[in-house]
């Protein structure tokens, strides 16, 4: 007589095998769409770099002692990370949850909500870290000198991309319809971009605006990228890393909670 075995008990909040399965699925699907996805994620920031770098660059030669094309080139790295992470988190997650019902099939396997969205956010973060390097390469063509600190930029992009991917996932779980994303883009994403120091320094703003900008995670990404290129400021940069880490953790908790309510509860 065979003994009845008890069902396997989950000992961890995130099982590595389940996480790896979802992550592998994302990489497999990416092989089919990488051309179109990569084109949009790289070309738009590069156009912004060229347009602003040579447009405003003809009027403003240097900013904070840095040639403007190099100032904007390092800043656009952050905008490339932002666009490739937050919009993927919003639209891809919403479509797969609401229209395609992809998550219903995945959650029928030994995968839980935290593993599912952590893996998807991790894949978005990896892509964001890579895409963020494209404007930097273009800036190097136009005179930005290479430095060893540039090797850290993909990791800065990944950390920033984690937070914004989770933020996008969170919005995908709380908006009433996909049309509501236009409000998110206009009322949140655009102000985050403009108050981050990507296109111009924030020193000309009132002090309260500068303080408010310090709550902007994209601002911390911009500062880290510029410090990586032009010279580290260890104490300040540690604070930037901490701010991005806290942002990613908070957004991750909010995203999992919202999507757990939509998919399970």
N, C-alpha and C positions, 0 to 999 in steps of 0.2 A: 504494500500500500504506500503510495507516494505521499510524501509530506507536503502540506500546503505552505508555500512560501509567501511571506508577507511582502507587500508592495515596497518597492525601493523608496526610502525616505530621502527627501532633499535636505542636505545638510548645509547648503550654502544658498545665499540669496541669488547668486548668479553662478550657474553651473558652466564651467569652461567649455564642456563639450557642446552644450546648447548654444552658447555664445559663438563658438567657432562655426557651428553649422549655419547660423544666420549670416555670419560675416562671409563665409564662403559662398553662400547663395548670392549675396550682393556683388561680390567680385565676379562671379560667373555671369550674372545679368549685365554687368558693366561692360563686359567684352563685346556685347552686341550693340551697345549704344554709345561707346566711348567717343566716337568721332563727333557726333552732334553735341554731346554733353560737354566735352572738352572745348570745342569751338566756342560755344557761348560763354563759358566760364573764363576763357583766356582772352578772347578778342575784345570784349567790352571794356575790361579794365585797361587793356593795352591802348585802345582808342582814347580813353580818358587821359592816360598818361601822355600820349602824343599831343592831343588837343590842348590840354591845360599846360603841359610842359613847354610847348612852343608858342601857344597863344599868349598866356600870361607871362611866359618866360621872356617874351619880347618886350614886355613892359616892366617886369620885375626880375632883375638879374639874379639877386641872391635873397635868401630868406634865412635869418638866424645864422648868417655866415656861410650858408650852403647854397650852391647854384640851384636855382629853382627847379630845373629838370630833375636834379637828384633828390631834392626835397619831395617833389610830387611822386617821383618814382618809388621812393621808399614808403610813402603814404598809401599809394594805390595798391600795394601789397595787401594792406588791411582791407581795403574795399573788395578786392578779389576774394579774400577769405570770407567776408561777410556775405556777399551775394551767392557764393557757391555753397554756403552752409545753411543760412536761414531759409532761403527759398526752397532748397531741397527738403529741409525738415518740414516746411509747411505743406507744400503742394504734393510731394511724393507720398508723404504720410497720409494726407487726407484722401488722395485718390486711391491708395491701396486699402485704406480702411473703409471708405464709404462706397466707392464705385466698384472696385475690383474684388473686394472681400478677400484680399490676399492674406490678411492677418487671421481670418477665421481658420484657414487651412493650416497656417504655421502653428497657431496655438492649439490645434488638435494633436500636434506632436508633443514630445517632451520638452517644450519651450514655453517659458512663462513671459509675461509682459516685460519685466525688467531686463531679461536677457535679450528679448527681441529688440527693444528700442535702444538699449545700450550698444548692441552690435551694429544697428543701423546708424546710430550717431557716430560710432567709431569709424565706420567706413566713410561717412560724409566728412569727418574730420581729417582722415588721411587724404582724401581727394582735395580738400581745402588747403591743406598744407602744401601739396604739390602745385595746385593751381596758383597759389599765392606767389610762387617763385617766378612765374612768367613775366609780370611787369618788372621785376628786379633784373631779369636778363635783358629786357629791352632797355632799361635805364643804363645798364652796363655798356650796351652798344653806343649810347649817347654820352658816355664819359664817366659814368659812376665807377670809381675805382673798386676792384674786388678786395674783400677783406676776409679774414678767417671767421669773423663773427657771422658772416652770411650763412655759414653752415647751420646755425641755430634757427634760421628763419622758417624752414619747414616745420620744426617742432613748435615754434611760436604760433604758426598758422594752425597746426593741429589742435593745440590747446584752446585757441580762440574758436576754431571751428566746432569743437565739442560743445562749448557753451551755446553758440548760436544754432547749432543743429538741434540741441535740446529745446531751445526757445521756440524754434519753428515747430517742433513736434508738439510742444505744449499748446501753442496757438491752434494747431490742427485738431486738438482734442477739445477746445473750448468754444471755437467759433460756430455760429449757427449754420453757416453755409460757406462754400468755397469763395463766394463773392465777397465775403467779409475780409478776405486777405488784402483787398485794396485799401481798407482802412489801416491795417497793420503797416503796410508799405508806406503810406502817406504820413501817418501820424506817429510812427515809431522808427521804422528803418531809415527813412530819409533824415529825420533829425539826428539820429545816432551817427549817421555818416557825416553830416555837416558840422556836428559838434565833437569831432574826434581829432581834428588837426590833420586830416588827410590832405586837404587842398590849401589850407592856410593856417598859420599859427593862431592859437587862441589868446595870445597875450594882448591883443587889441580889444578883447571883450571886457565888460565889467567883471570885477573880482567874483561876484556871485555866480556869473555864468561859468567862469573858470572852475569854481568849486563844483558846480553842477556837472561839468564835463568829467570830473574825476570819478563820477558814478557810472560813466559810460564805458562798458568793457572794450569797445572798439578803440577808445582813446588809449587804453593801456596797451593794446596790441600795437598801435602806431608808435608809441614811445619805445616799446621793446624792439620793434623792427629798426627804428632809426638808431637806437643805441647799439644794436647788433652790428649795424653797418658802419657807424661813425665813431663808436667807442662806448664801452659799457660804463654804466653808473651802478655799481653793485647794490647799494642800499635801495635806490629808487627802483631798480629793475626787479629786485626781490619783491618789493611791494606790488609791482605790476603783475608778476607771476601769481602772487597770492590773490590779487583781485580777480584775475581770470579763472583761477582754480575755484574760488568761492562761487563765482558766477556759474561755472559749469555744474558744480554740485547742486546749487539751488535750482537751476533750470532742469537738471536731470530728475530731481525729486518731483518737481511740479509736473514735468512731462509724463513720468510714469504714473503718477496719481491720476492725472486727467485721462490718460488713455486706458488705464485700468478700469476706470469708471465707464468709459465708452464701450470697451470690449468684453468685460467680464461681469461687472456689477449689474 
